[in-house]
Amino acid sequence: MEEPISQTASNIHTTPDRRRGSIWRAQFGGFALGLLLALGVPGSAPARPLDAEELELKVILQDRARQMEQSLERWVNLNTGSFNPEGLATQAQMLVGELEPLDFEVALEPGPKVVLPGSGEVETGPLVVARRAAKVGAETAPSFLLVGHYDTVFETESPFQTFTRSESDPTRANGPGACDMKGGLVILIEVLRALSEVGALDRASWVVLLNADEEIGSLGSRARIEEEAARADYGLVFESAQGSGAMVRSRRGLGQFHLRVNGITSHAGSAHERGRSAIRALASKVLEIEELTDYERGITLNVGTISGGTKRNIVPGNAEAWIDLRYDLPEDGERIRTRIEEIAAHTHVPGTTTEVWGTLHRPPKPATDAVDRLLASHAEIALALGEAEPPPRHSGGGTDGSLMGAVGLATLDSMGAIGGRAHTTEEFVDLTSLPRRAAISAILLHRLIQARLYASAGGG
């Protein structure tokens, strides 16, 4: 578990990254070319055709398209902001109701409490942890960890609360969490249901872990995710994919920081000289922090919110800001963390002091051979289903797949619905992608199961 950070400029805690690697952007061209040669270029071997059971999975999921839309509408209409315990508890029970009929042993584990600046100790929603042991060939059956989150960034006071179908495009719907990631949760559940219908669920061991604090960095659930990832053979995370169906090959690391500057209040007219402006001090720090952005190295700093003071005619005695950090290389994350600490400690306005809280809460997820093999299999299945070839990409967004990859688990983490504009009131999902993306996931899992069983039977 990532421990709470004490609010002092000299005590910022981070979790060291456990996987090191060089920058991977330059690898994309070679990988994409290799994938084209293997799967799509005239004269190369054609994509492996679907077998009878895989065709059955496709039909089952296509026939469930309407039910998928209905589930998504029901879940999107329930507010599950990260700080809405009632909504999170209700959604957790809904998910339990989906998993138990599939013969999973489901437990609701209390969400760990986390300490956040300005909020104190915050209770997070329950972890839904579902297990199902292999019933066929248990000694050699593969083990899968399927991960998702059911919290959203939209709290109860947000004006964005309902699932709405587009009047101009019946394939499109808007709503809080429609693609990030309730659409992915629908796909996850339907994939398991389809695998159960063809008997494939019995041929592997499964853990489904659904958390409710992903949108605040999985600060409470991180240790639990890492624990389960260390025991699995493969990991899938059902975060959304882009409109082209592009699959994430690698991800940037993420950090979050909070600065609070304490000054001295005074009357802005009769005693201005007695005041020590916290806003002025914080403004100087903000400018220095933003200057740390380095696009060439894949480093971005964003001061996302800033507040302070009480009234126009009072020298402000307090000011605070939240800062987002994205970085490609682990060493850059550590370096920027140190620079933020130094900037916080520097006295820009005499008489002011600064408190800082911070964490590098998601390590970078570099490309690996194991992930590349999964991506190649995923692309082959997409082509066999008549989908466009899903290009690999490097993402600046963070998911729990980065935590899984950091402990050595081969993980694909963009297996969910196709959509976009996440974290905005224009968030949307392509409804037609629900059964299509579910079919790719189900067939990928089916092939991983078959490959393990074939190998264990001496098939080479």
N, C-alpha and C positions, 0 to 999 in steps of 0.2 A: 504494500500500500504506500502511496505517496503521501508522506506526512504533511500536515499543515505547516505553513511557513510563518515564522515569527516576523512581526512587522518592524524590523530594524534594518538599517542600511548595510550593516555588516554581516547579516545572517540570512542569505538567500540559499535555500536548499534546492538542489536539482538531483534527478536520478540519472546516473551516467548511462549513456547508450551502450548496449551490449553487442552491437554489430557495427563494425567499421567498414568503410568502403570508399572508393573514390567517387567523384561526381559522375552521374550516369547519363546526363543529357546527351553526351556525344555518342552513346551506344544506340540511340533510337534508330538511326538510319540503317545500321547493320542488322539490327533485329527485325525491323520492318521488311527489309529486303529478303532476309532469310525466311520470314513467314510467307512472303509472296511466292518465293521460289518453291516452298514446300506445299503451298495450298492453292495458289491461284494462277500461276503463270502457265500459259499453254505449253504442253509438253511435259509438265510435271505430273506426278501421281495425283489422281483426283482425290477429293476429300472422302474419307471413309463413309460409306453409306450407313444409314440408320438400320439397325436390326429390328426384328419384330417387336421386341419389348420396348425399344426406344420409340418406334412409331406409335405404340399404344400409349406411352407417356405423353407424346405430343397431342394425340387425340383427346385424352383425358383432360389435359390442361386447357385445350381450346374449348372443350365443352363446359369448362368451369368459368369462362370469361365473365359471364353475367354475375355469377356469385362473387367473383373477385372484385368487381366494381362495387357491388353492394357492401361487401366487407370494408372496402376502402372508404366509402362514403360514411359508413357508421363510425369508423375509427377516426377519420379526420374531423368529424363533427363533435368529437369529444376533446375538450381542451386538455392537453398534456404538457403544458409548459414545465420546464425543469423545476420550477418552484411552486407547482400546484399539486400538493400531496393528494388531495381528493381525486382529481382527475387521473393522476398516475396510478393510484390504487385501483380505480375502476378499470383502467386499461389493462393493468396486470391481471386482474381476474378474467377479463375477456380472453387474454392470451392463454391463460391456464385452461379455460374452457375449450380452446382450439387444440391444445396439445394432449390433454388427458385422453380424449377418445382415440388418439393414435398410439395408445399404450405407452406413453411416456410417464415416468415418475417425475412429478413436477413439484418443486419447492419454491416458495416465495421467501427469499432471504431479505431481511431488513436492509434497506439501503444505508451504507455507512454515512455518518455525519462528517461534513467537511467544514472547515473554517474559511470564510471568505471576507476580505476587507469590506467594512461597511455593513456587513450582514451578520457577522459573528458566526456562530455554529449553525449550519444549515442542514436540515434533514433532506436526504435524497430519497427518491422513490425506490420501491422494492426491486430486487434482482429476481427475474424469472429464470430459474435454472431447471432444465428438463433433461432427463437421462433415459436412454433406451439401449440396453445391451444387445449385442448380436445374438440371434437365435440359431443361426446357421454358420458353421465354421468359425466359432468364436475365437479359436486360438490364432487364426491368421486373418480375421476380418479387419478391414481398415477402420480407423476411428476418425470421426469428423467433429469439428467444432464449428457450429453455425452461430453467428453473432449478429445482433441488431440492437437498435435502441428505439425506445418508444416515447422519449421526451422530445419536445420541440422548443424552438426559441420564442414561441408566441405564448405569452402569459395571458391570464384571464382579462387583463385590461387592454389587450391588443384589439384593434378593430377587425382584425383578420381572424375569423373564427369558424367559417363554414365551408363545406364542400360545394362547389358550384360548377356545373357543366357549362362549357362554352356554348353560346347560342350560334356562333358562326362556324364552330368546328366541333362536331360531336365526338371526336376522338380525344378531346382535350378537356381537362378539368383543373380547376384551381382550388387551393385549400391549404391550411397550415399543416405542414408535414406530408403533403400529398406525395412528394418524391423523397423528402428527407425526414424520416424514411418509412412512413407508414405503407407506401406502395411496396417497399422492399419487404416489410413484414408480411404483407399479404402474399407475396411471392414465396417467401420462406415457408409459410404454413402450407400453401397449396403444393409446393414441391414435395414436402413430406407426405401429404395426403396422397399424391399421385404415386410416389414410390411405395407407399403402403399397399395401394391397390394392386400393384404388379408383384408384390412380394419382395421387392428389393430392400425395403427398410429392415427386414430381418437379417440381411447379409452384411451388416456393418454395425458398429457401435456409434452412438450419437450423443452429443451434448449440445443443447440449444441454450445460449446465454443471452438474455435480453435485458439491457440496463436502462436506467432512467436518468443518468447524469452525463451522457455523452456530450450534450451540447454545452456543458460547463467544463469539459475536458476530461471526463471519466475520472475525476479526482478521487472519488470514493470507490469505484468499481475496478480500477486499474489492476490492483493486486489479484483480484478474483479472475479477471480475464487472463492475466499472465499465467496464473496457476493452471487453468484449464488448457491453455495453449501449449504448455510444456508437456502435456500428456497426449496430445492429439497427433494424427498423421497429416491431416489436411485442414485448412481453415477457409471458410467462406464468410464474407461480410456483405450484407445486402443493402449497402448504400447505393444511391442512384447512379446511373450511367448518363453520359451526355447524349444529345440527340442522335449522334451517329452510332451510338452503341459502343463508343470507344471505351476501352478497358484500361484501368490504371495499372501501370507497370511499376511505378515508383512514386514516392510522396516526399514532400518536404517535411522537416521537423517543425514543431510548433512550441511556442512559449507564450505565457501570459504574465503580465506584470501590472502592479498597481502602485502608484505613488501618491502619498498624502503629504502635503506641505503645511506646516503649522507656522503662522506668522503672529502678528500683534494687531488687534483691531484698534481703531481710533476714528475720531470724527474726520471726515475727508476735507473739511474746510478749516475749522478752528484748531485742529491738532494733527494735521496731515503728517508733520515731521515725526510725530511719535509712533506712527504706525509702521508696520513691516509687512509689506504686501505679499501674501502667499501666492496670489495669482501671478504677480510679476515673477516671482522665483520659479514657479511651475512653468510659466511660459518660456523662460530661458532653458529649462530642462527639456521641454518638449522639442524645441528647435534643435538641440543637440542630439536628442534621441532620433528624431526623424532623419537627421543627416547620416545616420548609420546605415541607411538603406543602400544596398549595393546590388544592382540588378545583374551585373556580370557574374557575381558569386552566388546569385540566388538568395539574397538576403533582403527581406523587407520588414520595415518597422512601421506600424500604424498606430497612432494615438487615436483610439476610436471614440472615447468619450472624455469629456473634461467638464468639471464643475467647480464652483467655489464662490465664496462671499455670501453676503446676505442682502445688502442694499447698495444702490448706486452711490450713496453719500457716506459709506463706511469703508475704510481701508480694510480689505479682506484678511481675515485671520486664518482662513483655511482654504485649501484648493486640492483637488485630486484628479487623477487621470488613470484610465485603463489603457494598456498598451498591448498590442498583438505583435508577435515576432514569428516570422517564417524563415527557415534556413535549410539549405541542402546538405551541408556537411556538419557532423557532430561537433567538430572543433570550432566551427563558426558559431554554433549555438552557445558553447561555453564562453567564447570570446565576447560575444555580444552581451551575455548575462553579466560578465565582469564589467563591461563598459557601462551598462545601465546602473550597476551598483556604484561605480565611481561617479557617474553623473548625479545620482541621488545623494551621494555623500558630500558633493561639492556645495559650498554655501554661495549661491548666486546673489542672495540678498541678505546682508548681515542681520542677525536677529531671527532668522527663520531656521527651522529644522525639518528634516524629511524622513518619513517612514516608507519602507518599500517592502512589498510582498511579491514573490515571483516563483515561477516554476517552468521548467522545460517539460511540458506534460505529455508531449508525443515525440518520440525520436524519429529521425528520418527513416524512411523505408526504402532502402536501395533495391535495385533490380537484382535478382538471383537466378541461377540456373533452374532451380525448382519452380519459381514463379513463371519463368519463361516457358517451361514445359506445360504448366497448367494453362497459360495463355494460348499456346499453340493448340492444345486440345480444345479449348473454348472456341477459338476461331474456326477450327475444323467443324465443330458441331454447328456453329452459326451458319456457315456456308452450306452444310448439309440440309439445314432447315430453310434455306432460301433467303437468309438474312445477308445484309451487306457485311463485308469483312470488317470486324471491329478493330480499328487501329490501336496500338498501345500508346499510352501517353504518360507524361510526368505531371503530377498534380500538386497544386499548392494547398489543397484542402487536406484536413486531417481526419482520420477515422481510427477506430479501435484496431483495424488491421495493422496499423503501425506497431501497436503494442504486441500483437501476435507475432508479427515478423521479427521483432526484436528478440524474442526468446527462441527463434529458430524455426517457427512453424511456416511452412509454405502456404501462403494466404493470397486469395483473390478477394479484393475488397470493394468491387463495384458491380455486384451481382444483382442489384435491385432494378427498379423500374426506370424507364427513360423519362427524364423531366428536366426542369431547370428553374432558374431564378430562386433557388433555395434561400431561406433567411430573409425573403422580402415578401411583401403583400401581393406579389405577382407569381408566387411559386405555383408551378403547374406540373402535371403528369400526363404522359401519353397513355391513355387507357388501353390502347391496342397493344402496348408493350407488356402488359401484365402477363397474359398467357404466353406470349412469345419469349419473354425473358425467363419465365418459369420453366419453359421447355428446355432452354439451353442449360439452366442449372440442374434440372432433374437428369438430363442425359449425361451431363458431365459427371455428376455423382454416380450414376449408373455405370459409366465406363471406368471410373476409378475403382468401384467395387469389383467389377468384372476382371479388371487387370490384376488386382490383388488375388482374387480367387484362382485365376488362371495360373498365376505365378506359383501359388502355393500348391497347385496340383501338378507341378512339374512342367508347366507349359513354356518355361524359358523366360 
